[in-house]
Amino acid sequence: MPAARVSCMLNSVLARVTSFCVTHATIVILFAAAISAGAGVYAARRFAIDTNLNNLISSELPWRQRELAYEAAFPQSTQSILAVIDAPTPELASAGADALAHALSGETDRFRSVTQPGGGEFFERNMLLYLSESELRDTTDRLKSAAPLIRSLAADPSLRGLTTTLAAALQGVRAERYSIEQMGRVFDAFSDTIEDGLAGRPASFSWKVLLSGRPASENDRRRLIQIWANLDYAALVPGQKAATAIRTAAADTKLGSDFAASLRLTGPVPIADAEFASLREGTTLNAVISIVAVLVILWLALGSARLVLAVAITLAAGLATAGGIAFLLVGALNPISVAFAVLFVGLGADFAIQYSVRYRERRHDLGSLQEGIVAAARWIGAPLLLAALSAAAGFFSFMPTDYRGLAELGLISGCGMVVAYLACMTLLPAIIRLLRPPHEPRPLGFSRMAPVDRFLARHRLAVVVTTGVIALAGSPLLLALRFDFNPLHLRNLNDEAVATYLQLSKDPSWAGNPAEVLTQSPDEAAAVAARLSALPEVARTMTIDSFVPSNQPAKLQLISAAAASLDQALNPAMRRPAPSNDENATALRETAQQLEQGAGSAAAAKRLADNMMRLADASQAVRATVQAALIRPLEWNLDQLRRALHPETITRENLPQDLVQDWISANGQHRVEALPRGDQDDNDNLRRFANAVLRVEPNATGPAIGISEWASTMINAFIEAGALALVAIALLLWVVLRRIGDVLLTLIPLLVAALVTLEVCGLAQFPLNYANMMALPVLLGVGVAFKIYYVTAWRAGETNFLQSVLTRAVVCSALMTATAFGTLWISSNPGISSMGKLLVLSLACTLASAALFQPALMGAPREGKPP
């Protein structure tokens, strides 16, 4: 059957359907209201968003199956919260972390396990064993030489004892064992603390820093607590209750007041929770802005409040229905499919505007309300149906891909196109009939664009060639396209969890993006670690045996010798009773006088003498504050040293259970961890690292492998889906248009728009990511609709497109869609924002291609076509 006859029959059927809806408008509206209300209630009750980005990829992929197997063996890897404790000194950080970990360990109903990586009682007792033999020898030698100092301070841990120790140090100066200038760093350290106390500032002091002779780094002043929490998956934010419990415990232990420490939470759970929070942030404001802007554009397009109301009601009813279908089909939305509402409003509004503008044109020509409504359906019904089916085919083409997030968006949006078309051809005419908009007094179109139409007609070949040359000349820019598939880069960088994680990832020893290998025995784990360690891309590897120190017999002998020298000093038989306030003041004055007498030209000694005298004259509360700042860390260090001088021989069997469960799964699998050399947050570096590891261990998994494989999966998905979409749309167009030339006139401008969009991305160094790449199927959906409108109008004999009512409808539709997409641009979520930016860019290219390039490409209508 000829295409013209098929089109004629289809237009006739659509006109009859619309005529029925207009005749029975009240029944149609009530029926539509019942459907949309039921679907809306269902959507509201079933509303859920799955923010786990790992669920965006099919679980059937081999690399995802390895990833899921690893997560099943070590669930704490994805269900953990990392508490980051920062304090002014290493001592305060350790003490604060110990206090918080102890408090959390008692809440077994909320937390499955609470561990301190590299900290806690086990590592404090055995820390000397983890030094190299040369480091341990130097450390024990320094400790033994400090025995008199340790004995003095252990016997009298107070300001009085401290001044006594300083007085003894001055005797060494007088005996010329060292100069007073060499004591300058020690004097300045004490002066800094005393001056802070005298000035009312928070005072702190670190004996570890004093003995090491170097300032404390950020890592020295930071401690980590890894918390495996019981998550509340029934809540919108699963980790919120656990995070609240941690912060409450921190407040109860007076982490800030007693230890001057701050608490930050990061890790898989807080980052996922922050993702959901950023998706919600500003939602109400964005929705209000979008609604107002949409209504304004509808008014500009339709010029009638009643028509605007009719379109708005149609869109609302269609969106509610599409929402119910979405939750029926997928159960929960994901960070990609959540954009279906914006797509529905954008494309649904396009259909409604196309129909309404045609209605206005027919109403102006025919005068009668009902005849105008039915005539508009006869004119635009078939092109709208072809556009809706083509857009749906483009969306459905993503369903077979392994990119599950986009596949779900394709399924929902494809069904949404059907809903939008049906609403446009049934409900919208019925509402227009019921509202009875006024007569259209003036013809529509852009008469001022007539000179541009004439220019395109006269220089048609030049426009086509110039457009083609520009598009092809820019093709090298495609090589500059960047892909960033690191999920962390699409989080809100100002969020505490994300910012903290990125800060930690700058530490070379931090396992931020490691590769993981599961093995069946410790021997196999050792062999895998050895192979990976040989790779230049690998910084280090770890297994459970990494926590069994080497050369323990020799180290234990060195520690035992130090213990023999220090035990009596650390545990003096006689401890002096705590001094009174007056005794502390007197001791400070006496030592200050000795310092002043022996200071000579040493500025540091004079400074300390002056500060000690001022402290002696200060109030008792100030002295108590300074004493706490100096003596509390001293007592913590002495206690730690007492434990560290009596370690035990460490074997795999007597490692702490909470440490073992991080490296040996419940079913006996041993994990091997490899860290990349260089920046762990650099995509290119991670890709090289992942490829190197996979060449040696094809069964490797972990974040570094996941990021690399994720990129490959998504790129392949878009290539596959793009090819399927083009084939499906081309076949559909051929079935309807029955001319290869007309199919090409539809597709070529679409491909030019897509090519220019990608070239602009390459020129602007705008990276493609897992979120904004969904702009490409949207470009297909919107783009093919615009092209179909022009081709079908051209086949019907229309000319002078820029001044026609069609271009008025297309421009208003594009503005409407751009407004809907623009609300995504201002989102606080970087992924959603980048999606909005690319959508607006692709829409601009699509509109330019449809309104300027396509008319020039088509030329004059074929002979024999009526105008």
C-alpha atoms as one frame of an Amber mdcrd trajectory, in Angstrom:
protein
   0.000   0.000   0.000   1.446   3.427  -0.952   2.758   5.545   1.897   0.402
   8.414   1.005  -2.627   6.155   1.307  -1.374   4.731   4.632  -0.862   8.263
   5.928  -4.323   9.295   4.737  -5.965   6.322   6.445  -4.017   6.926   9.658
  -4.954  10.609   9.700  -8.570   9.661   9.215  -8.487   7.192  12.111  -6.787
   9.677  14.418  -9.277  12.375  13.463 -12.176  10.060  14.310 -10.596   9.160
  17.674 -10.128  12.824  18.489 -13.674  13.630  17.348 -14.986  10.940  19.717
 -12.946  12.393  22.613 -14.255  15.885  21.863 -17.859  14.711  21.648 -17.566
  12.788  24.944 -15.137  15.204  26.600 -16.485  14.856  30.141 -16.307  11.058
  30.092 -12.779  11.105  28.639 -11.582  13.591  31.260 -13.116  11.617  34.137
 -11.615   8.366  32.798  -8.170   9.985  32.443  -8.440  11.508  35.922  -9.191
   8.102  37.427  -6.201   6.487  35.688  -3.758   9.259  36.534  -4.961   9.513
  40.147  -4.585   5.754  40.657  -1.140   5.753  39.039  -0.085   8.787  41.081
  -1.134   7.187  44.368   0.693   3.987  43.409   3.856   5.971  42.547   3.722
   7.909  45.815   3.377   4.735  47.875   6.089   2.843  46.003   8.483   5.778
  45.678  12.100   4.679  46.171  15.518   5.664  44.840  18.437   3.231  44.800
  21.547   5.412  45.158  23.992   2.489  44.940  25.922   3.318  41.777  27.136
  -0.271  41.479  23.564  -1.300  40.689  23.695   0.781  37.512  25.667  -2.008
  35.825  24.364  -5.492  34.988  25.308  -8.138  37.543  25.789 -10.659  34.714
  29.056  -9.151  33.544  32.127 -11.214  34.535  33.839  -8.274  36.267  30.653
  -7.441  38.176  30.312 -11.069  39.251  33.868 -10.937  40.638  33.003  -7.683
  42.368  29.829  -9.139  43.873  31.694 -12.258  45.006  34.232 -10.058  46.783
  31.495  -7.983  48.425  29.769 -11.175  49.576  33.031 -12.445  51.093  33.813
  -9.085  52.736  30.508  -7.226  53.145  32.121  -4.670  55.434  33.922  -3.298
  52.364  30.661  -1.735  51.143  28.767  -1.403  54.439  31.339   0.452  56.490
  31.588   3.932  57.939  35.005   5.429  58.460  35.255   7.826  61.390  38.178
  10.228  60.937  39.525  11.763  64.153  41.766  14.825  63.836  43.429  16.438
  66.864  46.232  18.941  67.536  48.672  16.204  68.651  49.173  12.488  68.009
  48.456  11.760  71.682  45.107  13.530  71.655  44.152  11.843  68.386  44.983
   8.378  69.763  43.253   8.975  73.089  40.170  10.429  71.415  39.952   7.541
  68.952  40.348   5.001  71.784  37.572   6.673  73.771  35.168   6.803  70.828
  35.947   3.234  69.702  35.326   1.987  73.258  31.980   3.800  73.372  30.892
   2.426  69.993  31.965  -1.144  70.793  29.315  -1.269  73.492  26.500  -0.606
  70.987  26.321  -4.094  69.500  22.754  -3.573  68.303  23.903  -0.802  65.957
  27.429  -1.857  65.015  28.700  -5.304  64.037  32.332  -4.416  64.547  34.454
  -1.415  65.476  38.163  -1.491  64.619  41.042   0.960  64.479  43.251   0.335
  61.415  46.806   0.359  62.732  45.621   1.354  66.206  43.964  -0.026  69.290
  45.250  -2.220  72.084  46.906  -4.883  69.874  49.008  -2.475  67.817  49.904
  -0.324  70.820  51.226  -3.393  72.635  53.161  -4.715  69.646  54.032  -1.499
  67.804  57.780  -1.886  68.304  57.729  -5.225  66.463  56.490  -3.465  63.307
  59.613  -1.281  63.119  62.531  -2.424  61.028  65.413  -3.879  63.018  67.564
  -0.765  62.523  64.687   1.554  63.475  63.990  -0.540  66.546  67.643  -0.453
  67.604  67.730   3.354  67.315  64.458   3.652  69.212  65.467   1.396  72.098
  68.858   3.130  72.369  67.139   6.519  72.682  64.683   5.139  75.219  67.450
   3.674  77.363  69.400   6.914  77.295  66.229   8.734  78.401  65.730   6.439
  81.425  66.602   9.149  84.005  64.170  11.564  82.397  61.484   8.876  82.278
  62.126   7.938  85.934  61.765  11.544  87.060  58.557  12.140  85.162  57.002
   8.769  86.074  57.664   9.401  89.771  56.111  12.861  89.725  53.805  13.472
  86.733  52.988  17.106  87.521  54.192  20.638  86.921  56.490  20.164  89.880
  57.959  16.990  88.376  58.365  18.672  85.015  60.250  21.599  86.513  62.443
  19.135  88.447  63.269  17.409  85.157  64.114  20.737  83.538  66.360  21.594
  86.459  68.181  18.283  85.962  68.611  19.174  82.275  70.205  22.456  83.312
  72.740  20.507  85.338  73.774  18.814  82.092  74.293  22.263  80.591  76.432
  23.318  83.534  78.395  20.080  83.214  78.954  21.027  79.551  77.480  17.781
  78.246  75.441  19.914  75.844  74.832  23.627  75.369  71.787  25.590  76.356
  71.281  26.519  72.705  70.835  22.815  71.904  67.895  22.782  74.295  66.192
  25.601  72.361  63.659  23.394  70.557  62.583  21.799  73.851  62.254  25.192
  75.562  60.204  26.622  72.681  57.824  23.647  72.731  57.062  24.198  76.422
  56.766  27.951  75.889  54.207  27.525  73.099  51.943  25.478  75.375  52.313
  27.815  78.368  51.588  30.901  76.242  48.441  29.277  74.839  47.257  28.547
  78.379  48.032  32.056  79.596  46.187  33.575  76.628  43.119  31.391  77.165
  43.654  29.508  73.895  43.325  25.702  73.646  46.658  24.364  74.895  48.228
  21.091  73.774  51.619  19.402  73.902  53.099  16.337  72.243  55.911  14.371
  73.830  56.127  12.236  70.699  56.814  15.290  68.581  59.341  16.532  71.137
  61.256  13.249  71.109  61.057  12.745  67.323  62.522  16.168  66.607  60.142
  16.923  63.730  56.677  18.533  63.481  53.664  16.242  63.444  52.192  15.657
  59.991  48.462  15.468  59.239  48.709  11.678  59.300  50.420  11.778  62.697
  47.518  13.807  64.102  44.813  11.639  62.525  43.306   8.338  63.619  40.737
   6.180  61.853  37.938   4.013  63.180  36.337   1.542  60.786  32.742   0.824
  61.743  30.659  -1.967  60.243  27.152  -0.714  60.888  23.726  -2.312  60.825
  22.025  -0.280  58.108  18.353   0.606  57.964  17.453  -0.228  54.367  13.803
   0.639  55.002  14.826   4.285  55.432  15.481   6.684  52.565  18.986   7.234
  53.984  20.109   3.774  55.230  23.129   4.979  57.211  21.547   7.990  58.865
  20.724   6.283  62.171  24.216   4.789  62.413  25.833   8.149  61.633  23.666
   9.856  64.245  24.654   7.224  66.825  28.351   7.806  66.076  28.041  11.564
  66.469  26.052  11.099  69.673  28.767   8.815  71.070  31.392  11.413  70.128
  29.453  14.066  72.038  29.021  11.750  75.039  32.759  10.992  75.178  33.460
  14.753  74.975  35.644  14.240  71.933  35.814  17.965  71.302  36.192  19.309
  74.834  38.409  16.622  76.391  40.572  15.760  73.379  40.276  18.904  71.207
  39.437  16.489  68.387  37.089  16.788  65.424  35.036  13.998  63.890  34.321
  13.444  60.202  32.508  10.500  58.643  33.307   9.048  55.254  33.405   5.638
  53.585  30.916   3.784  51.345  27.855   4.339  53.536  28.189   8.107  54.234
  29.132   8.770  50.597  26.051   6.891  49.349  23.874   8.726  51.871  25.348
  12.033  50.745  24.495  11.151  47.137  20.845  10.776  48.027  20.901  13.973
  50.061  22.369  15.910  47.127  19.681  14.495  44.840  17.039  15.828  47.224
  18.784  19.143  47.887  17.035  22.031  46.167  14.415  19.734  44.627  11.497
  21.903  45.751  13.110  25.150  44.590  14.114  23.632  41.240  10.604  22.274
  40.752   9.011  25.679  41.456  11.424  27.449  39.089  10.788  24.838  36.399
   6.995  25.055  36.719   6.977  28.859  36.533   9.319  28.886  33.530   7.284
  26.205  31.747   4.054  28.163  32.265   5.665  31.330  30.910   6.894  29.548
  27.781   3.516  27.903  27.278   1.929  31.325  27.421   4.351  32.632  24.787
   3.627  29.620  22.581  -0.131  29.409  23.004  -1.218  32.920  23.916  -4.228
  31.692  25.858  -4.562  30.951  29.561  -7.125  28.260  28.769  -4.781  26.489
  26.367  -1.938  26.780  28.889  -4.193  25.218  31.517  -5.197  22.436  29.134
  -1.569  21.563  28.341  -0.528  21.767  32.012  -3.336  19.415  33.085  -2.434
  17.001  30.281   1.230  16.974  31.264   0.401  16.477  34.953  -1.955  13.592
  34.224   0.530  11.995  31.833   3.423  12.385  34.295   1.414  10.783  37.107
   0.520   7.877  34.833   4.097   7.484  33.596   5.329   7.591  37.213   3.020
   4.752  38.210   4.192   2.713  35.225   7.837   3.471  36.113   7.575   2.095
  39.653   5.551  -0.867  38.397   8.266  -1.744  35.881  11.489  -1.149  37.877
  10.470  -0.960  41.540  12.978   1.765  42.435  14.520   4.563  40.419  18.281
   5.030  40.162  20.388   8.210  39.833  19.973   7.959  36.041  16.332   6.906
  35.669  15.274   9.572  38.174  15.579  11.992  35.236  12.636  10.343  33.440
  10.269  13.005  34.823  12.280  15.799  33.203  12.396  13.885  29.925   8.657
  13.274  30.023   7.912  16.945  30.654  10.298  17.973  27.883   9.062  15.565
  25.198   5.453  15.469  26.399   5.345  19.243  26.232   6.723  19.021  22.690
   3.820  16.828  21.591   1.300  19.069  23.366   2.749  22.265  21.897   2.835
  20.803  18.381  -0.817  19.824  18.651  -1.927  23.086  20.331  -0.142  25.341
  17.837  -1.687  23.386  14.949  -5.066  23.730  16.665  -4.594  27.510  16.831
  -3.725  27.586  13.143  -6.754  25.467  12.158  -9.018  27.427  14.479  -7.918
  30.655  12.796  -8.575  29.199   9.340 -11.825  27.348  10.076 -13.354  29.391
  12.871 -15.173  26.480  14.542 -13.782  25.163  17.853 -14.591  21.497  17.237
 -13.542  21.583  13.586 -10.238  23.209  14.618  -9.566  20.497  17.217 -10.310
  17.640  14.822  -8.475  19.283  11.902  -5.370  19.692  14.072  -5.477  15.976
  14.867  -5.845  15.136  11.174  -2.853  17.342  10.321  -0.418  16.590  13.153
  -1.572  13.178  14.442   0.513  11.028  12.081   3.763  13.044  12.422   3.341
  13.033  16.200   2.785   9.283  16.186   5.877   8.721  14.061   7.894  11.042
  16.323   6.632   9.292  19.466   7.365   5.828  18.075  10.813   6.892  16.889
  11.653   8.459  20.251  10.379   5.351  22.026  12.455   3.138  19.714  15.520
   5.226  20.534  14.887   4.838  24.266  14.045   1.134  24.065  17.325   0.528
  22.230  19.168   0.945  25.544  17.320  -1.935  27.165  19.559  -4.757  25.819
  22.755  -3.079  27.042  24.685  -3.926  30.199  24.290  -0.366  31.471  21.313
  -1.174  33.676  20.826   2.393  34.858  20.345   3.649  31.308  18.407   0.535
  30.314  15.844   1.320  33.020  15.680   4.936  31.887  15.128   3.712  28.331
  12.314   1.380  29.410  10.543   4.033  31.488  11.023   6.836  28.965   9.974
   4.658  26.032   6.711   3.822  27.804   6.425   7.490  28.737   6.465   8.462
  25.054   3.444   6.224  24.457   1.651   7.768  27.434   2.516  11.304  26.290
   1.206  10.652  22.776  -2.041   9.082  23.943  -2.639  11.939  26.373  -1.946
  14.475  23.636  -4.402  12.894  21.190  -7.229  12.114  23.639  -7.144  14.062
  26.897  -5.799  17.337  25.512  -8.528  17.716  22.827 -11.190  16.890  25.415
  -9.899  19.538  27.834  -9.654  22.131  25.048 -13.276  21.370  24.127 -14.355
  21.751  27.740 -12.402  25.002  28.366 -13.442  26.587  25.024 -10.460  28.878
  24.254 -11.340  32.072  22.348 -11.151  32.436  18.574  -7.716  33.016  17.024
  -7.813  36.478  15.435  -4.381  36.484  13.804  -2.337  33.998  11.751   0.603
  32.313  13.472   4.202  31.983  12.371   7.331  34.132  12.244   6.747  36.468
   9.304   9.961  38.339  10.132  11.961  35.224   9.245  10.978  35.471   5.559
  14.367  36.960   4.527  16.148  34.002   6.135  13.916  31.578   4.254  14.755
  33.338   1.006  18.458  33.252   1.854  18.330  29.491   2.548  16.456  28.911
  -0.708  18.936  30.951  -2.792  22.094  29.575  -1.124  20.877  26.077  -0.334
  23.961  24.293  -1.649  26.367  26.668   0.121  24.558  26.162   3.452  24.651
  22.373   3.119  28.299  22.262   2.060  29.411  24.747   4.736  27.606  22.802
   7.439  29.163  19.553   6.255  32.652  21.053   6.069  32.379  22.513   9.574
  31.136  19.232  11.005  33.846  17.189   9.279  36.614  19.700  10.011  35.791
  19.495  13.696  35.976  15.704  13.771  39.579  15.681  15.132  38.100  17.239
  18.269  36.535  13.850  18.955  40.008  12.630  19.864  40.038  15.205  22.672
  36.876  13.794  24.225  37.459  12.916  27.872  35.667  10.190  29.791  35.470
  10.337  33.564  33.766   7.287  35.023  35.031   7.643  38.572  31.745   7.776
  40.543  33.382   9.883  43.250  33.956  12.730  40.802  30.195  13.075  40.357
  29.517  13.625  44.033  29.153  16.954  45.753  32.786  17.805  46.495  31.742
  20.088  49.342  30.076  17.260  51.211  31.983  16.139  54.298  32.087  12.456
  53.333  33.351  13.115  49.796  35.835  15.848  50.729  37.277  13.694  53.513
  37.603  10.664  51.241  39.404  12.696  48.573  41.746  14.115  51.205  42.580
  10.644  52.475  43.185   9.404  48.933  46.145  11.788  48.613  47.992   9.685
  51.211  50.076   7.047  49.349  49.513   4.552  52.164  45.739   4.980  52.094
  43.876   2.139  50.384  41.425   4.360  48.517  41.279   2.644  45.110  43.029
  -0.702  45.511  42.836  -3.864  43.477  41.685  -6.986  45.318  42.284 -10.656
  44.564  40.513 -13.524  46.336  42.603 -16.644  46.910  41.904 -19.983  48.547
  44.921 -20.297  50.850  47.654 -18.220  52.508  50.267 -19.755  50.228  48.293
 -18.775  47.142  47.836 -15.285  48.577  51.592 -14.960  49.094  52.258 -16.046
  45.502  49.754 -13.556  44.096  51.197 -10.768  46.246  54.681 -11.553  44.981
  53.572 -11.393  41.335  51.750  -8.105  41.843  54.623  -6.557  43.794  56.856
  -7.032  40.766  54.685  -4.693  38.671  56.034  -1.128  38.365  52.457   0.207
  38.605  52.006  -1.333  42.076  53.167   0.617  45.130  52.706  -2.194  47.659
  50.722  -5.338  48.340  49.256  -6.673  51.562  47.853  -9.971  52.867  47.013
 -11.217  56.337  50.675 -12.226  56.679  51.677  -8.563  56.289  50.615  -8.213
  59.929  53.054 -10.886  61.121  56.338  -8.971  61.736  59.586 -10.315  60.356
  62.748 -11.104  62.425  60.730 -11.333  65.620  63.352 -13.223  67.713  65.965
 -10.508  67.162  63.450  -7.739  67.741  62.133  -9.347  70.908  65.698  -9.489
  72.272  66.187  -5.764  71.641  62.830  -4.955  73.253  63.574  -7.215  76.219
  66.904  -5.458  76.799  65.163  -2.079  76.704  62.484  -3.320  79.108  65.152
  -4.428  81.580  66.588  -0.884  81.540  63.273   0.938  81.617  60.879  -1.127
  83.726  62.100   0.372  87.003  62.087   3.860  85.535  58.549   3.410  84.231
  57.321   1.832  87.450  59.153   3.662  90.290  58.832   2.132  93.726  58.134
   5.541  95.234  55.748   8.019  93.570  55.602  11.488  95.017  52.176  12.609
  96.203  50.409  15.086  93.955  51.685  18.629  94.600  49.533  21.394  95.973
  48.842  24.549  94.000  51.443  26.451  95.998  54.045  23.740  95.461  53.548
  23.945  91.685  53.877  27.731  91.769  57.019  27.577  93.898  58.617  24.951
  91.627  57.880  27.086  88.575  59.515  30.169  90.113  62.613  28.305  91.236
  63.169  26.676  87.857  62.500  29.969  86.089  65.209  31.632  88.152  67.665
  28.855  87.283  66.820  29.213  83.599  67.269  32.976  83.768  70.649  32.619
  85.424  71.949  30.085  82.932  70.262  31.466  79.807  73.080  33.725  78.698
  72.192  34.846  75.196  69.845  31.889  74.543  66.522  33.525  73.577  64.532
  30.294  73.933  65.701  29.831  77.537  64.847  33.434  78.418  61.433  33.049
  76.820  60.674  29.902  78.813  61.924  31.479  82.057  59.623  34.448  81.526
  56.646  32.201  80.680  57.211  29.981  83.724  57.319  33.040  85.970  54.090
  34.348  84.445  52.484  30.924  84.905  53.565  30.876  88.569  51.827  34.252
  89.045  48.690  33.201  87.154  45.520  31.766  88.653  45.228  28.193  89.828
  42.798  27.449  86.945  45.357  28.532  84.343  48.066  26.374  85.938  45.632
  23.447  86.001  44.945  23.925  82.287  48.636  24.018  81.401  49.372  21.024
  83.635  46.632  19.007  81.922  48.006  19.938  78.504  51.542  18.839  79.490
  50.939  15.911  81.810  47.951  14.055  80.275  49.847  13.158  77.071  52.861
  12.281  79.216  50.815   9.744  81.189  49.305   8.311  78.000  52.762   7.899
  76.486  54.167   6.292  79.618  51.268   3.815  79.731  51.740   3.043  76.052
  55.479   2.523  76.544  54.846   0.138  79.461  52.679  -2.001  77.178  54.981
  -1.717  74.164  57.981  -3.048  76.150  56.194  -6.356  76.722  54.948  -7.569
  73.329  54.110 -11.134  72.389  55.302 -13.268  69.514  52.796 -12.616  66.727
  51.553 -15.414  64.497  48.687 -15.606  62.066  46.745 -17.561  64.675  46.863
 -14.953  67.458  46.073 -11.878  65.353  42.954 -10.050  66.599  39.712 -11.467
  65.243  38.487  -8.100  63.971  41.704  -7.783  61.955  41.455 -11.329  60.635
  37.892 -10.856  59.394  39.120  -8.005  57.194  41.532 -10.359  55.404  40.052
 -13.860  55.680  36.404 -14.363  54.788  33.972 -16.529  56.704  34.427 -19.329
  54.141  38.234 -19.180  54.332  39.096 -17.026  51.320  42.226 -14.888  51.696
  42.320 -11.486  50.060  45.332  -9.785  48.522  45.312  -5.989  48.308  47.424
  -4.007  45.851  47.750  -0.230  45.878  48.537   1.849  42.775  51.696   3.862
  42.544  51.019   7.573  42.076  47.789   9.532  42.466  44.967   7.160  43.383
  42.392   9.705  42.191  43.830  10.094  38.683  41.751   8.207  36.113  44.602
   7.552  33.679  46.850   6.320  36.470  44.117   4.003  37.758  43.471   2.653
  34.268  47.163   1.794  33.787  47.255   0.191  37.219  44.068  -1.811  36.575
  45.255  -3.064  33.184  48.615  -4.108  34.632  46.981  -6.006  37.480  44.475
  -7.747  35.173  47.265  -8.916  32.898  48.828 -10.739  35.847  45.640 -11.624
  37.751  42.584 -11.787  35.447  40.319 -12.514  38.455  41.211  -9.270  40.227
  38.483  -6.921  41.380  38.263  -3.886  43.657  37.572  -0.173  43.133  40.428
   0.429  40.683  39.317  -2.485  38.506  35.673  -1.437  38.812  36.320   2.123
  37.640  38.239   0.899  34.589  35.717  -1.815  33.695  32.805   0.556  34.332
  34.188   2.934  31.702  34.553   0.175  29.117  31.081  -1.174  29.840  29.386
   2.196  29.466  31.213   3.167  26.296  30.328  -0.186  24.734  26.730   0.216
  25.907  26.389   3.588  24.193  27.954   2.344  20.979  25.669  -0.695  20.983
  22.564   1.278  21.908  23.336   4.074  19.455  23.659   1.579  16.611  20.437
  -0.191  17.632  18.599   3.104  17.934  19.676   4.302  14.505  18.721   0.996
  12.889  15.361   0.866  14.678  14.507   4.483  13.844  15.658   4.059  10.242
  13.478   0.957   9.793  10.489   2.683  11.350  10.949   5.731   9.141  11.288
   3.573   6.044   8.102   1.653   6.875   6.180   4.918   7.151   7.926   7.131
   4.598   8.757   4.393   2.049  11.615   6.466   0.576  15.268   5.945   1.400
  15.936   9.568   0.512  13.352  10.821   2.989  14.780   8.570   5.687  18.218
  10.069   5.042  16.769  13.591   5.115  15.540  12.759   8.615  18.660  11.033
   9.920  21.475  13.105   8.418  20.586  16.309  10.339  20.241  14.179  13.461
  23.730  12.732  13.000  25.168  16.180  12.266  23.679  17.490  15.522  25.134
  14.559  17.469  28.553  15.001  15.846  28.693  18.751  16.552  27.576  18.163
  20.169  30.473  15.782  20.773  32.914  18.096  18.992  31.920  20.990  21.251
  32.463  18.710  24.270  35.949  17.920  23.002  36.710  21.584  22.346  35.487
  22.682  25.777  37.179  19.747  27.532  33.790  18.834  28.962  34.096  15.223
  30.160  31.482  12.579  29.477  30.422  10.541  32.487  27.914   7.899  33.515
  25.256  10.588  34.157  25.539  13.070  31.302  25.940  10.455  28.570  22.192
   9.915  28.828  21.929  13.207  26.915  22.727  11.208  23.766  19.529   9.100
  23.798  17.610  12.257  24.650  19.174  13.897  21.595  17.869  10.973  19.578
  14.399  11.303  21.037  14.043  15.072  20.698  16.079  15.291  17.517  14.234
  12.664  15.565  10.908  14.272  16.559  11.959  17.677  15.233  13.304  16.169
  11.998  10.150  14.145  11.412   7.972  17.261  11.760   9.951  18.997   9.034
  10.140  16.013   6.679   6.424  15.220   6.912   5.539  18.896   6.402   7.936
  19.043   3.430   6.355  15.908   1.937   2.972  17.600   2.327   4.210  20.540
   0.272   5.116  23.090   2.951   7.822  25.650   2.217   9.326  28.683   3.940
   9.773  26.756   7.131  11.341  29.457   9.301   8.277  31.685   8.982   5.861
  28.769   9.300   3.738  27.743  12.245   5.842  24.562  12.430   9.000  26.460
  13.371   7.026  28.452  15.936   5.964  25.174  17.519   9.470  23.689  17.308
  11.148  26.763  18.846   8.631  26.937  21.687   8.997  23.194  22.228  12.790
  23.547  22.317  12.528  26.393  24.836  10.228  24.267  26.953  12.564  21.286
  26.851  15.606  23.477  27.524  13.860  24.895  30.574  13.122  21.427  31.892
  16.718  20.396  31.308  18.048  23.685  32.666  16.694  22.840  36.118  19.066
  19.871  36.097  21.972  22.223  35.334  21.517  24.137  38.608  21.378  20.949
  40.688  23.865  20.706  43.570  24.653  17.154  42.460  27.600  17.378  39.994
  26.388  14.362  38.011  22.876  15.720  37.522  24.279  19.179  36.804  26.605
  17.835  34.100  23.629  15.974  32.646  21.698  19.254  32.403  24.613  21.036
  30.729  25.039  18.394  28.048  21.278  18.163  27.495  21.033  21.909  26.848
  24.045  21.782  24.521  22.647  18.836  22.562  19.238  20.523  22.342  20.778
  23.718  20.954  22.626  21.736  18.286  19.486  19.753  17.475  17.354  22.886
  17.083  19.916  24.579  14.848  20.212  21.462  12.722  16.432  21.105  12.365
  15.526  24.735  11.725  18.492  25.825   9.573  20.337  22.851   8.105  17.406
  20.527   7.381  15.319  22.989   5.273  18.394  23.695   3.157  19.073  19.970
   2.839  15.498  19.200   1.757  15.137  22.034  -0.738  11.901  22.668  -2.589
   9.009  20.169  -2.233   8.727  17.457  -4.863   6.714  18.271  -7.965   3.051
  17.434  -7.775   2.764  18.099  -4.052   0.009  20.596  -3.149   1.125  23.667
  -1.166
